[in-house]
Amino acid sequence: MNSSLALVLERTDIRRGDAFAVAPAPTLATGFARLDAELPGGGWPRGALTELLTEHGGISGIGELGLLLPALAALTGAGQAVVLIAPPYCAHAPAWAAAGIRLDCLRLVFPSRPRDALWAAVEALRCGGVAATLLWLDALFRAQLPANSLRRLHVAAGEGGGGAFCFRPARLAAAASPAPLRLQLQAQDIGGRLQVKILKRRGPPARQDILLDIARPAGFLQSVPHAVAGAVLPDIRRRNRVAA
């Protein structure tokens, strides 16, 4: 190989079309070996936006949260904070605790206006003290999150360096997105498995979908009063100032 070309290929922003890109930061193991093998760096990316697309935008109960639980349990087990922005319902504490999530590391934010949701999301993603942020934003914008707002979230994730997971409706699968990793999730009736289709990754196109056995205990999110929410916002802002 030409020496000049070899030097170019060593850059992290350039990759061969038949190979995975080099992950700019250590990844988070998903807890599913088959999925890790199909992701650049062998796990969930840090410092970049990941989109999880389901029929109902992350509230269908098909195992979309179960897909993230092993990584979230590992993070909270190490005492790191996980933030949920605008979840469709309030988190059911017993179910999260049973899944291995430390509740004292879990933070919930229920904004009532789109601009507040976007602000909270950007602040959480930029904060170095937040290890992972889960986002449900499209419903607040009544149609879909604007492209420029999605770009803001991706840039903010790069500043904070944590995991960033955005639940979005499956109808947006063909839409352009700055997220380097996009997965479409669908329930399989046989065996209760979850079908994972890799729509986009920093690597060659995926040749086939992945079937994963994921526990689907009911009640991770429940329709209960949101009284526990908003107080996390000042805390995120304070951590951001310290990290800056």
Biotite code that builds the C-alpha atoms (Angstrom):
import biotite.structure as struc

atoms = struc.array([
    struc.Atom([0.000, 0.000, 0.000], chain_id="A", res_id=1, res_name="MET", atom_name="CA", element="C"),
    struc.Atom([1.181, 3.510, -0.779], chain_id="A", res_id=2, res_name="ASN", atom_name="CA", element="C"),
    struc.Atom([2.699, 5.066, 2.363], chain_id="A", res_id=3, res_name="SER", atom_name="CA", element="C"),
    struc.Atom([0.716, 8.293, 1.931], chain_id="A", res_id=4, res_name="SER", atom_name="CA", element="C"),
    struc.Atom([-2.532, 6.320, 1.681], chain_id="A", res_id=5, res_name="LEU", atom_name="CA", element="C"),
    struc.Atom([-1.602, 4.331, 4.769], chain_id="A", res_id=6, res_name="ALA", atom_name="CA", element="C"),
    struc.Atom([-1.150, 7.549, 6.721], chain_id="A", res_id=7, res_name="LEU", atom_name="CA", element="C"),
    struc.Atom([-4.536, 8.811, 5.577], chain_id="A", res_id=8, res_name="VAL", atom_name="CA", element="C"),
    struc.Atom([-6.230, 5.580, 6.662], chain_id="A", res_id=9, res_name="LEU", atom_name="CA", element="C"),
    struc.Atom([-4.770, 5.980, 10.157], chain_id="A", res_id=10, res_name="GLU", atom_name="CA", element="C"),
    struc.Atom([-6.938, 9.054, 10.710], chain_id="A", res_id=11, res_name="ARG", atom_name="CA", element="C"),
    struc.Atom([-9.946, 8.428, 12.972], chain_id="A", res_id=12, res_name="THR", atom_name="CA", element="C"),
    struc.Atom([-12.283, 10.401, 10.685], chain_id="A", res_id=13, res_name="ASP", atom_name="CA", element="C"),
    struc.Atom([-11.501, 8.201, 7.668], chain_id="A", res_id=14, res_name="ILE", atom_name="CA", element="C"),
    struc.Atom([-12.164, 4.494, 7.263], chain_id="A", res_id=15, res_name="ARG", atom_name="CA", element="C"),
    struc.Atom([-12.214, 1.843, 4.587], chain_id="A", res_id=16, res_name="ARG", atom_name="CA", element="C"),
    struc.Atom([-15.655, 1.041, 3.247], chain_id="A", res_id=17, res_name="GLY", atom_name="CA", element="C"),
    struc.Atom([-15.261, -2.624, 4.195], chain_id="A", res_id=18, res_name="ASP", atom_name="CA", element="C"),
    struc.Atom([-14.091, -2.060, 7.776], chain_id="A", res_id=19, res_name="ALA", atom_name="CA", element="C"),
    struc.Atom([-15.373, -0.637, 11.043], chain_id="A", res_id=20, res_name="PHE", atom_name="CA", element="C"),
    struc.Atom([-14.314, 2.868, 11.993], chain_id="A", res_id=21, res_name="ALA", atom_name="CA", element="C"),
    struc.Atom([-12.042, 3.219, 15.008], chain_id="A", res_id=22, res_name="VAL", atom_name="CA", element="C"),
    struc.Atom([-14.171, 4.233, 17.990], chain_id="A", res_id=23, res_name="ALA", atom_name="CA", element="C"),
    struc.Atom([-13.032, 7.674, 19.225], chain_id="A", res_id=24, res_name="PRO", atom_name="CA", element="C"),
    struc.Atom([-13.686, 6.599, 22.838], chain_id="A", res_id=25, res_name="ALA", atom_name="CA", element="C"),
    struc.Atom([-14.035, 3.276, 24.675], chain_id="A", res_id=26, res_name="PRO", atom_name="CA", element="C"),
    struc.Atom([-17.472, 1.827, 24.023], chain_id="A", res_id=27, res_name="THR", atom_name="CA", element="C"),
    struc.Atom([-20.072, 0.501, 26.475], chain_id="A", res_id=28, res_name="LEU", atom_name="CA", element="C"),
    struc.Atom([-20.589, -3.243, 26.257], chain_id="A", res_id=29, res_name="ALA", atom_name="CA", element="C"),
    struc.Atom([-24.223, -3.915, 25.363], chain_id="A", res_id=30, res_name="THR", atom_name="CA", element="C"),
    struc.Atom([-24.380, -7.171, 27.323], chain_id="A", res_id=31, res_name="GLY", atom_name="CA", element="C"),
    struc.Atom([-25.283, -9.054, 24.121], chain_id="A", res_id=32, res_name="PHE", atom_name="CA", element="C"),
    struc.Atom([-22.286, -10.689, 22.432], chain_id="A", res_id=33, res_name="ALA", atom_name="CA", element="C"),
    struc.Atom([-23.998, -10.962, 19.037], chain_id="A", res_id=34, res_name="ARG", atom_name="CA", element="C"),
    struc.Atom([-24.802, -7.256, 19.030], chain_id="A", res_id=35, res_name="LEU", atom_name="CA", element="C"),
    struc.Atom([-21.355, -6.212, 20.284], chain_id="A", res_id=36, res_name="ASP", atom_name="CA", element="C"),
    struc.Atom([-19.794, -8.116, 17.379], chain_id="A", res_id=37, res_name="ALA", atom_name="CA", element="C"),
    struc.Atom([-21.763, -5.969, 14.907], chain_id="A", res_id=38, res_name="GLU", atom_name="CA", element="C"),
    struc.Atom([-20.960, -2.579, 16.445], chain_id="A", res_id=39, res_name="LEU", atom_name="CA", element="C"),
    struc.Atom([-17.789, -0.551, 15.811], chain_id="A", res_id=40, res_name="PRO", atom_name="CA", element="C"),
    struc.Atom([-15.602, -0.768, 18.890], chain_id="A", res_id=41, res_name="GLY", atom_name="CA", element="C"),
    struc.Atom([-17.624, -3.708, 20.207], chain_id="A", res_id=42, res_name="GLY", atom_name="CA", element="C"),
    struc.Atom([-20.383, -1.850, 22.053], chain_id="A", res_id=43, res_name="GLY", atom_name="CA", element="C"),
    struc.Atom([-22.566, 1.239, 22.432], chain_id="A", res_id=44, res_name="TRP", atom_name="CA", element="C"),
    struc.Atom([-20.681, 4.377, 21.334], chain_id="A", res_id=45, res_name="PRO", atom_name="CA", element="C"),
    struc.Atom([-19.802, 7.095, 23.810], chain_id="A", res_id=46, res_name="ARG", atom_name="CA", element="C"),
    struc.Atom([-19.806, 10.725, 22.798], chain_id="A", res_id=47, res_name="GLY", atom_name="CA", element="C"),
    struc.Atom([-22.183, 10.137, 19.892], chain_id="A", res_id=48, res_name="ALA", atom_name="CA", element="C"),
    struc.Atom([-25.926, 9.843, 19.378], chain_id="A", res_id=49, res_name="LEU", atom_name="CA", element="C"),
    struc.Atom([-27.541, 6.410, 19.005], chain_id="A", res_id=50, res_name="THR", atom_name="CA", element="C"),
    struc.Atom([-31.065, 6.183, 17.608], chain_id="A", res_id=51, res_name="GLU", atom_name="CA", element="C"),
    struc.Atom([-33.400, 3.338, 18.600], chain_id="A", res_id=52, res_name="LEU", atom_name="CA", element="C"),
    struc.Atom([-36.434, 3.266, 16.308], chain_id="A", res_id=53, res_name="LEU", atom_name="CA", element="C"),
    struc.Atom([-39.618, 1.389, 17.222], chain_id="A", res_id=54, res_name="THR", atom_name="CA", element="C"),
    struc.Atom([-43.179, 1.450, 15.992], chain_id="A", res_id=55, res_name="GLU", atom_name="CA", element="C"),
    struc.Atom([-44.351, 3.701, 18.823], chain_id="A", res_id=56, res_name="HIS", atom_name="CA", element="C"),
    struc.Atom([-41.204, 5.690, 19.458], chain_id="A", res_id=57, res_name="GLY", atom_name="CA", element="C"),
    struc.Atom([-39.879, 3.771, 22.447], chain_id="A", res_id=58, res_name="GLY", atom_name="CA", element="C"),
    struc.Atom([-43.107, 3.126, 24.373], chain_id="A", res_id=59, res_name="ILE", atom_name="CA", element="C"),
    struc.Atom([-44.175, -0.135, 22.754], chain_id="A", res_id=60, res_name="SER", atom_name="CA", element="C"),
    struc.Atom([-42.809, -2.435, 25.458], chain_id="A", res_id=61, res_name="GLY", atom_name="CA", element="C"),
    struc.Atom([-41.138, -4.772, 22.959], chain_id="A", res_id=62, res_name="ILE", atom_name="CA", element="C"),
    struc.Atom([-37.854, -4.865, 24.860], chain_id="A", res_id=63, res_name="GLY", atom_name="CA", element="C"),
    struc.Atom([-36.331, -1.553, 23.794], chain_id="A", res_id=64, res_name="GLU", atom_name="CA", element="C"),
    struc.Atom([-35.417, -0.661, 27.359], chain_id="A", res_id=65, res_name="LEU", atom_name="CA", element="C"),
    struc.Atom([-34.282, -4.213, 28.011], chain_id="A", res_id=66, res_name="GLY", atom_name="CA", element="C"),
    struc.Atom([-31.747, -3.725, 25.240], chain_id="A", res_id=67, res_name="LEU", atom_name="CA", element="C"),
    struc.Atom([-30.079, -0.981, 27.292], chain_id="A", res_id=68, res_name="LEU", atom_name="CA", element="C"),
    struc.Atom([-30.424, -2.409, 30.792], chain_id="A", res_id=69, res_name="LEU", atom_name="CA", element="C"),
    struc.Atom([-27.142, -4.368, 30.951], chain_id="A", res_id=70, res_name="PRO", atom_name="CA", element="C"),
    struc.Atom([-25.144, -1.248, 30.068], chain_id="A", res_id=71, res_name="ALA", atom_name="CA", element="C"),
    struc.Atom([-27.170, 0.963, 32.408], chain_id="A", res_id=72, res_name="LEU", atom_name="CA", element="C"),
    struc.Atom([-26.800, -1.528, 35.264], chain_id="A", res_id=73, res_name="ALA", atom_name="CA", element="C"),
    struc.Atom([-23.026, -1.535, 34.775], chain_id="A", res_id=74, res_name="ALA", atom_name="CA", element="C"),
    struc.Atom([-22.881, 2.265, 34.771], chain_id="A", res_id=75, res_name="LEU", atom_name="CA", element="C"),
    struc.Atom([-25.067, 2.799, 37.832], chain_id="A", res_id=76, res_name="THR", atom_name="CA", element="C"),
    struc.Atom([-23.326, -0.083, 39.599], chain_id="A", res_id=77, res_name="GLY", atom_name="CA", element="C"),
    struc.Atom([-20.164, 1.999, 39.317], chain_id="A", res_id=78, res_name="ALA", atom_name="CA", element="C"),
    struc.Atom([-22.001, 4.969, 40.836], chain_id="A", res_id=79, res_name="GLY", atom_name="CA", element="C"),
    struc.Atom([-22.446, 6.861, 37.565], chain_id="A", res_id=80, res_name="GLN", atom_name="CA", element="C"),
    struc.Atom([-25.544, 8.898, 36.767], chain_id="A", res_id=81, res_name="ALA", atom_name="CA", element="C"),
    struc.Atom([-28.141, 7.993, 34.144], chain_id="A", res_id=82, res_name="VAL", atom_name="CA", element="C"),
    struc.Atom([-30.673, 10.631, 33.039], chain_id="A", res_id=83, res_name="VAL", atom_name="CA", element="C"),
    struc.Atom([-34.063, 10.058, 31.378], chain_id="A", res_id=84, res_name="LEU", atom_name="CA", element="C"),
    struc.Atom([-35.363, 13.091, 29.469], chain_id="A", res_id=85, res_name="ILE", atom_name="CA", element="C"),
    struc.Atom([-39.104, 13.290, 28.697], chain_id="A", res_id=86, res_name="ALA", atom_name="CA", element="C"),
    struc.Atom([-39.939, 9.589, 29.136], chain_id="A", res_id=87, res_name="PRO", atom_name="CA", element="C"),
    struc.Atom([-43.556, 8.870, 28.143], chain_id="A", res_id=88, res_name="PRO", atom_name="CA", element="C"),
    struc.Atom([-44.329, 7.711, 31.688], chain_id="A", res_id=89, res_name="TYR", atom_name="CA", element="C"),
    struc.Atom([-42.680, 7.751, 35.087], chain_id="A", res_id=90, res_name="CYS", atom_name="CA", element="C"),
    struc.Atom([-40.121, 5.051, 35.868], chain_id="A", res_id=91, res_name="ALA", atom_name="CA", element="C"),
    struc.Atom([-41.445, 2.212, 38.031], chain_id="A", res_id=92, res_name="HIS", atom_name="CA", element="C"),
    struc.Atom([-38.761, 1.959, 40.701], chain_id="A", res_id=93, res_name="ALA", atom_name="CA", element="C"),
    struc.Atom([-39.193, -1.759, 41.653], chain_id="A", res_id=94, res_name="PRO", atom_name="CA", element="C"),
    struc.Atom([-38.795, -2.870, 38.022], chain_id="A", res_id=95, res_name="ALA", atom_name="CA", element="C"),
    struc.Atom([-35.639, -0.823, 37.499], chain_id="A", res_id=96, res_name="TRP", atom_name="CA", element="C"),
    struc.Atom([-34.158, -2.023, 40.794], chain_id="A", res_id=97, res_name="ALA", atom_name="CA", element="C"),
    struc.Atom([-34.927, -5.639, 39.897], chain_id="A", res_id=98, res_name="ALA", atom_name="CA", element="C"),
    struc.Atom([-33.015, -5.123, 36.639], chain_id="A", res_id=99, res_name="ALA", atom_name="CA", element="C"),
    struc.Atom([-29.910, -4.115, 38.581], chain_id="A", res_id=100, res_name="GLY", atom_name="CA", element="C"),
    struc.Atom([-30.243, -0.335, 38.264], chain_id="A", res_id=101, res_name="ILE", atom_name="CA", element="C"),
    struc.Atom([-29.142, 1.683, 41.291], chain_id="A", res_id=102, res_name="ARG", atom_name="CA", element="C"),
    struc.Atom([-32.062, 4.019, 41.858], chain_id="A", res_id=103, res_name="LEU", atom_name="CA", element="C"),
    struc.Atom([-29.932, 6.675, 43.547], chain_id="A", res_id=104, res_name="ASP", atom_name="CA", element="C"),
    struc.Atom([-28.081, 7.065, 40.235], chain_id="A", res_id=105, res_name="CYS", atom_name="CA", element="C"),
    struc.Atom([-31.249, 7.474, 38.171], chain_id="A", res_id=106, res_name="LEU", atom_name="CA", element="C"),
    struc.Atom([-32.495, 10.981, 37.296], chain_id="A", res_id=107, res_name="ARG", atom_name="CA", element="C"),
    struc.Atom([-35.791, 11.824, 35.559], chain_id="A", res_id=108, res_name="LEU", atom_name="CA", element="C"),
    struc.Atom([-36.783, 15.033, 33.772], chain_id="A", res_id=109, res_name="VAL", atom_name="CA", element="C"),
    struc.Atom([-40.338, 15.698, 32.544], chain_id="A", res_id=110, res_name="PHE", atom_name="CA", element="C"),
    struc.Atom([-40.300, 18.990, 30.578], chain_id="A", res_id=111, res_name="PRO", atom_name="CA", element="C"),
    struc.Atom([-43.663, 20.404, 29.561], chain_id="A", res_id=112, res_name="SER", atom_name="CA", element="C"),
    struc.Atom([-42.448, 22.443, 26.579], chain_id="A", res_id=113, res_name="ARG", atom_name="CA", element="C"),
    struc.Atom([-40.321, 21.411, 23.577], chain_id="A", res_id=114, res_name="PRO", atom_name="CA", element="C"),
    struc.Atom([-37.695, 24.087, 24.177], chain_id="A", res_id=115, res_name="ARG", atom_name="CA", element="C"),
    struc.Atom([-37.313, 22.995, 27.808], chain_id="A", res_id=116, res_name="ASP", atom_name="CA", element="C"),
    struc.Atom([-36.931, 19.378, 26.704], chain_id="A", res_id=117, res_name="ALA", atom_name="CA", element="C"),
    struc.Atom([-34.243, 20.272, 24.194], chain_id="A", res_id=118, res_name="LEU", atom_name="CA", element="C"),
    struc.Atom([-32.412, 22.453, 26.724], chain_id="A", res_id=119, res_name="TRP", atom_name="CA", element="C"),
    struc.Atom([-32.474, 19.709, 29.357], chain_id="A", res_id=120, res_name="ALA", atom_name="CA", element="C"),
    struc.Atom([-31.293, 17.142, 26.816], chain_id="A", res_id=121, res_name="ALA", atom_name="CA", element="C"),
    struc.Atom([-28.374, 19.282, 25.662], chain_id="A", res_id=122, res_name="VAL", atom_name="CA", element="C"),
    struc.Atom([-27.335, 20.075, 29.246], chain_id="A", res_id=123, res_name="GLU", atom_name="CA", element="C"),
    struc.Atom([-27.452, 16.412, 30.275], chain_id="A", res_id=124, res_name="ALA", atom_name="CA", element="C"),
    struc.Atom([-25.492, 15.302, 27.216], chain_id="A", res_id=125, res_name="LEU", atom_name="CA", element="C"),
    struc.Atom([-22.848, 17.988, 27.710], chain_id="A", res_id=126, res_name="ARG", atom_name="CA", element="C"),
    struc.Atom([-22.384, 17.154, 31.378], chain_id="A", res_id=127, res_name="CYS", atom_name="CA", element="C"),
    struc.Atom([-19.324, 15.067, 32.079], chain_id="A", res_id=128, res_name="GLY", atom_name="CA", element="C"),
    struc.Atom([-20.984, 13.779, 35.249], chain_id="A", res_id=129, res_name="GLY", atom_name="CA", element="C"),
    struc.Atom([-23.721, 11.970, 33.289], chain_id="A", res_id=130, res_name="VAL", atom_name="CA", element="C"),
    struc.Atom([-22.706, 8.541, 31.989], chain_id="A", res_id=131, res_name="ALA", atom_name="CA", element="C"),
    struc.Atom([-25.784, 7.935, 29.813], chain_id="A", res_id=132, res_name="ALA", atom_name="CA", element="C"),
    struc.Atom([-28.805, 9.936, 28.683], chain_id="A", res_id=133, res_name="THR", atom_name="CA", element="C"),
    struc.Atom([-32.048, 8.438, 27.349], chain_id="A", res_id=134, res_name="LEU", atom_name="CA", element="C"),
    struc.Atom([-34.233, 10.744, 25.246], chain_id="A", res_id=135, res_name="LEU", atom_name="CA", element="C"),
    struc.Atom([-37.892, 10.676, 24.145], chain_id="A", res_id=136, res_name="TRP", atom_name="CA", element="C"),
    struc.Atom([-38.323, 14.007, 22.363], chain_id="A", res_id=137, res_name="LEU", atom_name="CA", element="C"),
    struc.Atom([-40.249, 13.578, 19.111], chain_id="A", res_id=138, res_name="ASP", atom_name="CA", element="C"),
    struc.Atom([-43.696, 13.505, 20.739], chain_id="A", res_id=139, res_name="ALA", atom_name="CA", element="C"),
    struc.Atom([-43.108, 16.910, 22.350], chain_id="A", res_id=140, res_name="LEU", atom_name="CA", element="C"),
    struc.Atom([-42.420, 18.409, 18.925], chain_id="A", res_id=141, res_name="PHE", atom_name="CA", element="C"),
    struc.Atom([-45.771, 16.988, 17.679], chain_id="A", res_id=142, res_name="ARG", atom_name="CA", element="C"),
    struc.Atom([-44.267, 15.501, 14.515], chain_id="A", res_id=143, res_name="ALA", atom_name="CA", element="C"),
    struc.Atom([-40.566, 14.911, 14.752], chain_id="A", res_id=144, res_name="GLN", atom_name="CA", element="C"),
    struc.Atom([-37.493, 16.516, 16.224], chain_id="A", res_id=145, res_name="LEU", atom_name="CA", element="C"),
    struc.Atom([-36.110, 19.100, 13.754], chain_id="A", res_id=146, res_name="PRO", atom_name="CA", element="C"),
    struc.Atom([-32.911, 18.085, 11.990], chain_id="A", res_id=147, res_name="ALA", atom_name="CA", element="C"),
    struc.Atom([-30.956, 21.000, 13.426], chain_id="A", res_id=148, res_name="ASN", atom_name="CA", element="C"),
    struc.Atom([-32.028, 20.004, 16.948], chain_id="A", res_id=149, res_name="SER", atom_name="CA", element="C"),
    struc.Atom([-30.908, 16.441, 16.323], chain_id="A", res_id=150, res_name="LEU", atom_name="CA", element="C"),
    struc.Atom([-27.545, 17.815, 15.247], chain_id="A", res_id=151, res_name="ARG", atom_name="CA", element="C"),
    struc.Atom([-27.335, 19.838, 18.488], chain_id="A", res_id=152, res_name="ARG", atom_name="CA", element="C"),
    struc.Atom([-27.891, 16.674, 20.494], chain_id="A", res_id=153, res_name="LEU", atom_name="CA", element="C"),
    struc.Atom([-25.179, 14.803, 18.612], chain_id="A", res_id=154, res_name="HIS", atom_name="CA", element="C"),
    struc.Atom([-22.683, 17.639, 19.126], chain_id="A", res_id=155, res_name="VAL", atom_name="CA", element="C"),
    struc.Atom([-23.589, 17.874, 22.831], chain_id="A", res_id=156, res_name="ALA", atom_name="CA", element="C"),
    struc.Atom([-23.009, 14.137, 23.229], chain_id="A", res_id=157, res_name="ALA", atom_name="CA", element="C"),
    struc.Atom([-19.533, 14.625, 21.788], chain_id="A", res_id=158, res_name="GLY", atom_name="CA", element="C"),
    struc.Atom([-18.819, 17.310, 24.374], chain_id="A", res_id=159, res_name="GLU", atom_name="CA", element="C"),
    struc.Atom([-19.965, 15.242, 27.349], chain_id="A", res_id=160, res_name="GLY", atom_name="CA", element="C"),
    struc.Atom([-18.591, 11.899, 26.215], chain_id="A", res_id=161, res_name="GLY", atom_name="CA", element="C"),
    struc.Atom([-21.370, 9.740, 27.659], chain_id="A", res_id=162, res_name="GLY", atom_name="CA", element="C"),
    struc.Atom([-23.780, 7.322, 26.047], chain_id="A", res_id=163, res_name="GLY", atom_name="CA", element="C"),
    struc.Atom([-26.693, 9.021, 24.246], chain_id="A", res_id=164, res_name="ALA", atom_name="CA", element="C"),
    struc.Atom([-29.795, 7.041, 23.288], chain_id="A", res_id=165, res_name="PHE", atom_name="CA", element="C"),
    struc.Atom([-32.693, 8.645, 21.451], chain_id="A", res_id=166, res_name="CYS", atom_name="CA", element="C"),
    struc.Atom([-35.947, 6.676, 21.080], chain_id="A", res_id=167, res_name="PHE", atom_name="CA", element="C"),
    struc.Atom([-37.708, 7.613, 17.831], chain_id="A", res_id=168, res_name="ARG", atom_name="CA", element="C"),
    struc.Atom([-40.651, 6.374, 15.723], chain_id="A", res_id=169, res_name="PRO", atom_name="CA", element="C"),
    struc.Atom([-39.899, 3.705, 13.116], chain_id="A", res_id=170, res_name="ALA", atom_name="CA", element="C"),
    struc.Atom([-41.495, 5.897, 10.410], chain_id="A", res_id=171, res_name="ARG", atom_name="CA", element="C"),
    struc.Atom([-38.314, 7.998, 10.545], chain_id="A", res_id=172, res_name="LEU", atom_name="CA", element="C"),
    struc.Atom([-36.092, 5.110, 9.486], chain_id="A", res_id=173, res_name="ALA", atom_name="CA", element="C"),
    struc.Atom([-35.547, 6.606, 6.018], chain_id="A", res_id=174, res_name="ALA", atom_name="CA", element="C"),
    struc.Atom([-34.945, 10.144, 7.299], chain_id="A", res_id=175, res_name="ALA", atom_name="CA", element="C"),
    struc.Atom([-31.461, 11.646, 7.311], chain_id="A", res_id=176, res_name="ALA", atom_name="CA", element="C"),
    struc.Atom([-29.767, 11.725, 10.703], chain_id="A", res_id=177, res_name="SER", atom_name="CA", element="C"),
    struc.Atom([-26.386, 12.760, 12.120], chain_id="A", res_id=178, res_name="PRO", atom_name="CA", element="C"),
    struc.Atom([-26.470, 9.775, 14.497], chain_id="A", res_id=179, res_name="ALA", atom_name="CA", element="C"),
    struc.Atom([-23.633, 7.385, 13.555], chain_id="A", res_id=180, res_name="PRO", atom_name="CA", element="C"),
    struc.Atom([-25.581, 4.393, 14.908], chain_id="A", res_id=181, res_name="LEU", atom_name="CA", element="C"),
    struc.Atom([-29.250, 3.750, 14.082], chain_id="A", res_id=182, res_name="ARG", atom_name="CA", element="C"),
    struc.Atom([-31.085, 0.572, 15.029], chain_id="A", res_id=183, res_name="LEU", atom_name="CA", element="C"),
    struc.Atom([-34.642, -0.402, 14.133], chain_id="A", res_id=184, res_name="GLN", atom_name="CA", element="C"),
    struc.Atom([-36.272, -2.692, 16.689], chain_id="A", res_id=185, res_name="LEU", atom_name="CA", element="C"),
    struc.Atom([-39.173, -5.055, 16.133], chain_id="A", res_id=186, res_name="GLN", atom_name="CA", element="C"),
    struc.Atom([-40.725, -7.721, 18.345], chain_id="A", res_id=187, res_name="ALA", atom_name="CA", element="C"),
    struc.Atom([-40.722, -11.320, 17.160], chain_id="A", res_id=188, res_name="GLN", atom_name="CA", element="C"),
    struc.Atom([-43.677, -13.439, 18.268], chain_id="A", res_id=189, res_name="ASP", atom_name="CA", element="C"),
    struc.Atom([-41.662, -16.656, 18.242], chain_id="A", res_id=190, res_name="ILE", atom_name="CA", element="C"),
    struc.Atom([-39.810, -16.994, 21.530], chain_id="A", res_id=191, res_name="GLY", atom_name="CA", element="C"),
    struc.Atom([-40.416, -13.402, 22.511], chain_id="A", res_id=192, res_name="GLY", atom_name="CA", element="C"),
    struc.Atom([-37.205, -12.259, 20.844], chain_id="A", res_id=193, res_name="ARG", atom_name="CA", element="C"),
    struc.Atom([-36.243, -8.790, 19.664], chain_id="A", res_id=194, res_name="LEU", atom_name="CA", element="C"),
    struc.Atom([-35.200, -8.257, 16.056], chain_id="A", res_id=195, res_name="GLN", atom_name="CA", element="C"),
    struc.Atom([-32.484, -5.637, 15.649], chain_id="A", res_id=196, res_name="VAL", atom_name="CA", element="C"),
    struc.Atom([-31.900, -4.167, 12.214], chain_id="A", res_id=197, res_name="LYS", atom_name="CA", element="C"),
    struc.Atom([-28.787, -2.040, 11.852], chain_id="A", res_id=198, res_name="ILE", atom_name="CA", element="C"),
    struc.Atom([-29.802, 0.840, 9.612], chain_id="A", res_id=199, res_name="LEU", atom_name="CA", element="C"),
    struc.Atom([-26.562, 2.759, 9.966], chain_id="A", res_id=200, res_name="LYS", atom_name="CA", element="C"),
    struc.Atom([-23.168, 2.212, 11.545], chain_id="A", res_id=201, res_name="ARG", atom_name="CA", element="C"),
    struc.Atom([-19.615, 3.387, 10.986], chain_id="A", res_id=202, res_name="ARG", atom_name="CA", element="C"),
    struc.Atom([-18.738, 0.328, 8.982], chain_id="A", res_id=203, res_name="GLY", atom_name="CA", element="C"),
    struc.Atom([-19.940, -1.827, 6.108], chain_id="A", res_id=204, res_name="PRO", atom_name="CA", element="C"),
    struc.Atom([-23.705, -2.375, 5.765], chain_id="A", res_id=205, res_name="PRO", atom_name="CA", element="C"),
    struc.Atom([-25.035, -5.129, 8.007], chain_id="A", res_id=206, res_name="ALA", atom_name="CA", element="C"),
    struc.Atom([-25.836, -8.260, 6.025], chain_id="A", res_id=207, res_name="ARG", atom_name="CA", element="C"),
    struc.Atom([-28.604, -9.561, 8.251], chain_id="A", res_id=208, res_name="GLN", atom_name="CA", element="C"),
    struc.Atom([-30.751, -8.666, 11.232], chain_id="A", res_id=209, res_name="ASP", atom_name="CA", element="C"),
    struc.Atom([-29.892, -9.819, 14.739], chain_id="A", res_id=210, res_name="ILE", atom_name="CA", element="C"),
    struc.Atom([-32.309, -11.765, 16.952], chain_id="A", res_id=211, res_name="LEU", atom_name="CA", element="C"),
    struc.Atom([-31.817, -11.268, 20.679], chain_id="A", res_id=212, res_name="LEU", atom_name="CA", element="C"),
    struc.Atom([-33.451, -12.900, 23.682], chain_id="A", res_id=213, res_name="ASP", atom_name="CA", element="C"),
    struc.Atom([-34.395, -9.976, 25.893], chain_id="A", res_id=214, res_name="ILE", atom_name="CA", element="C"),
    struc.Atom([-36.429, -10.129, 29.067], chain_id="A", res_id=215, res_name="ALA", atom_name="CA", element="C"),
    struc.Atom([-39.555, -7.985, 28.896], chain_id="A", res_id=216, res_name="ARG", atom_name="CA", element="C"),
    struc.Atom([-40.758, -7.510, 32.444], chain_id="A", res_id=217, res_name="PRO", atom_name="CA", element="C"),
    struc.Atom([-43.759, -5.195, 32.451], chain_id="A", res_id=218, res_name="ALA", atom_name="CA", element="C"),
    struc.Atom([-43.791, -1.860, 34.174], chain_id="A", res_id=219, res_name="GLY", atom_name="CA", element="C"),
    struc.Atom([-40.425, -0.157, 33.574], chain_id="A", res_id=220, res_name="PHE", atom_name="CA", element="C"),
    struc.Atom([-42.440, 2.933, 32.684], chain_id="A", res_id=221, res_name="LEU", atom_name="CA", element="C"),
    struc.Atom([-45.831, 3.485, 34.272], chain_id="A", res_id=222, res_name="GLN", atom_name="CA", element="C"),
    struc.Atom([-48.476, 6.170, 33.921], chain_id="A", res_id=223, res_name="SER", atom_name="CA", element="C"),
    struc.Atom([-48.229, 7.795, 37.333], chain_id="A", res_id=224, res_name="VAL", atom_name="CA", element="C"),
    struc.Atom([-47.924, 11.445, 38.464], chain_id="A", res_id=225, res_name="PRO", atom_name="CA", element="C"),
    struc.Atom([-44.700, 13.127, 37.420], chain_id="A", res_id=226, res_name="HIS", atom_name="CA", element="C"),
    struc.Atom([-44.104, 14.840, 40.753], chain_id="A", res_id=227, res_name="ALA", atom_name="CA", element="C"),
    struc.Atom([-40.595, 13.393, 41.061], chain_id="A", res_id=228, res_name="VAL", atom_name="CA", element="C"),
    struc.Atom([-39.271, 15.104, 37.974], chain_id="A", res_id=229, res_name="ALA", atom_name="CA", element="C"),
    struc.Atom([-37.983, 18.641, 37.374], chain_id="A", res_id=230, res_name="GLY", atom_name="CA", element="C"),
    struc.Atom([-35.574, 19.074, 40.316], chain_id="A", res_id=231, res_name="ALA", atom_name="CA", element="C"),
    struc.Atom([-32.808, 17.377, 38.361], chain_id="A", res_id=232, res_name="VAL", atom_name="CA", element="C"),
    struc.Atom([-32.351, 20.344, 36.014], chain_id="A", res_id=233, res_name="LEU", atom_name="CA", element="C"),
    struc.Atom([-30.422, 22.632, 38.394], chain_id="A", res_id=234, res_name="PRO", atom_name="CA", element="C"),
    struc.Atom([-28.281, 19.643, 39.415], chain_id="A", res_id=235, res_name="ASP", atom_name="CA", element="C"),
    struc.Atom([-27.307, 18.960, 35.785], chain_id="A", res_id=236, res_name="ILE", atom_name="CA", element="C"),
    struc.Atom([-26.499, 22.617, 35.234], chain_id="A", res_id=237, res_name="ARG", atom_name="CA", element="C"),
    struc.Atom([-24.336, 22.753, 38.363], chain_id="A", res_id=238, res_name="ARG", atom_name="CA", element="C"),
    struc.Atom([-22.398, 19.619, 37.317], chain_id="A", res_id=239, res_name="ARG", atom_name="CA", element="C"),
    struc.Atom([-21.892, 21.127, 33.889], chain_id="A", res_id=240, res_name="ASN", atom_name="CA", element="C"),
    struc.Atom([-20.253, 24.219, 35.352], chain_id="A", res_id=241, res_name="ARG", atom_name="CA", element="C"),
    struc.Atom([-17.932, 22.079, 37.433], chain_id="A", res_id=242, res_name="VAL", atom_name="CA", element="C"),
    struc.Atom([-17.001, 19.922, 34.432], chain_id="A", res_id=243, res_name="ALA", atom_name="CA", element="C"),
    struc.Atom([-16.376, 22.895, 32.159], chain_id="A", res_id=244, res_name="ALA", atom_name="CA", element="C"),
])
